Amino acid sequence: MDLFEIDQTQRLRREDAAARLHALADALARHNSVQFERNGHRITVDVPDEVELKVEVEIGEENELEIELTW
């Protein structure tokens, strides 16, 4: 299978970013999968019942909160 990767950065209002995270969390909770689209192609990512959750916070000149799910 070819690597499917989405790496995009957008500037959003905090509330809009929260809404996107909420939609992603809802998809995981309801469907055990999430859908992404790239170049007109849609891919469904099946997510198993157990995942590893990593939360990383970096405070400095630029602050960062990174949330990562792996399986």
Secondary structure, DSSP 8 states (H G I E B T S, - for coil): -------------HHHHHHHHHHHHHHHHHHSEEEEEETTEEEEEE--S--EEEEEEE-SSS-EEEEEEE-
